[in-house]
Amino acid sequence: MSQESETVLQKSLDAVDHLRRRFLWAIAAVIVLAVVGALELFTVSRFGDDVEEHIRSWTVLLFFYIAGWALAVCLHVTRMTKKILLGIELLSKG
C-alpha cells in the first residue's frame, strides 16, 4: 500500500475514533437529561393535576428517549465503520 493511502486510512480511523468519543459524551448527556425528565414527570404526575403539564413532561421524556436511541444507532454505525476501515487496512498489508 502506498504511503498516501496509509495516511488517508489513518486519518479516517482517527476521525471515527473522535466521533465515537463525541457520541459517548452525547449519550451520557442524554441519559442525564432523560433522568431529569423522568423525575419531572414523576413530580408532575404525583403533585399536579394539570393535563398540559403531563403532556409536556411526557413529550420531553419521549424526546430524550428517541434522542438516546438515535445516538446509539450513530455509535453503532461509527463502530462498524471503524471495523471496516481496520479490515481494509489488514487486507492491504496482507
VMD Tcl script that draws the C-alpha trace (Angstrom):
set ca {
  {0.00 0.00 0.00}
  {1.31 3.45 -0.82}
  {2.24 5.96 1.86}
  {-0.57 8.26 0.75}
  {-3.19 5.51 1.14}
  {-1.90 4.66 4.61}
  {-2.10 8.31 5.63}
  {-5.68 8.60 4.39}
  {-6.65 5.37 6.15}
  {-5.05 6.51 9.42}
  {-6.84 9.86 9.24}
  {-10.13 8.05 8.64}
  {-9.56 5.80 11.65}
  {-8.70 8.80 13.81}
  {-11.86 10.60 12.65}
  {-14.01 7.58 13.53}
  {-12.41 7.41 17.00}
  {-13.06 11.12 17.53}
  {-16.72 10.77 16.52}
  {-17.13 7.75 18.77}
  {-15.89 9.71 21.79}
  {-18.25 12.57 20.97}
  {-21.19 10.17 20.68}
  {-20.36 8.61 24.05}
  {-20.41 12.04 25.69}
  {-23.67 12.87 23.95}
  {-25.26 9.62 25.11}
  {-24.16 10.35 28.67}
  {-25.75 13.81 28.47}
  {-28.98 12.40 27.05}
  {-29.16 9.81 29.84}
  {-28.74 12.51 32.48}
  {-31.38 14.70 30.84}
  {-33.75 11.74 30.50}
  {-33.42 11.01 34.21}
  {-34.18 14.66 34.97}
  {-37.18 14.45 32.64}
  {-38.40 11.28 34.34}
  {-38.09 12.93 37.74}
  {-40.04 15.92 36.46}
  {-42.72 13.59 35.09}
  {-42.92 11.81 38.42}
  {-43.27 15.11 40.26}
  {-45.93 16.43 37.89}
  {-47.95 13.22 37.93}
  {-47.68 12.92 41.70}
  {-48.48 16.50 42.72}
  {-50.09 18.13 39.71}
  {-53.50 17.85 38.11}
  {-52.78 19.95 35.03}
  {-53.14 17.91 31.83}
  {-50.95 20.34 29.89}
  {-48.04 19.73 32.27}
  {-48.49 15.97 31.91}
  {-48.35 16.21 28.12}
  {-45.31 18.47 28.23}
  {-43.50 16.15 30.62}
  {-44.25 13.07 28.50}
  {-43.12 14.93 25.38}
  {-39.81 15.87 26.98}
  {-39.26 12.32 28.20}
  {-40.08 10.84 24.78}
  {-37.75 13.33 23.09}
  {-34.81 12.21 25.20}
  {-35.75 8.55 24.74}
  {-35.74 8.94 20.94}
  {-32.55 11.02 21.04}
  {-30.84 8.33 23.09}
  {-31.73 5.62 20.59}
  {-30.66 7.81 17.67}
  {-27.28 8.36 19.31}
  {-26.98 4.64 20.00}
  {-27.54 3.93 16.29}
  {-24.91 6.54 15.38}
  {-22.48 4.94 17.81}
  {-23.10 1.54 16.24}
  {-22.51 2.94 12.75}
  {-19.20 4.50 13.81}
  {-18.10 1.24 15.40}
  {-18.91 -0.71 12.24}
  {-17.16 1.93 10.13}
  {-14.03 1.51 12.22}
  {-14.17 -2.26 11.80}
  {-14.50 -1.89 8.03}
  {-11.56 0.52 7.89}
  {-9.45 -1.82 10.02}
  {-10.40 -4.68 7.69}
  {-9.26 -2.63 4.69}
  {-6.00 -1.88 6.45}
  {-5.40 -5.57 7.24}
  {-6.23 -6.60 3.67}
  {-3.87 -4.06 2.20}
  {-0.99 -5.13 4.45}
  {-1.53 -8.84 3.96}
}
mol new
graphics top color blue
foreach p $ca { graphics top sphere $p radius 0.5 }
foreach p [lrange $ca 0 end-1] q [lrange $ca 1 end] { graphics top cylinder $p $q radius 0.2 }
display resetview
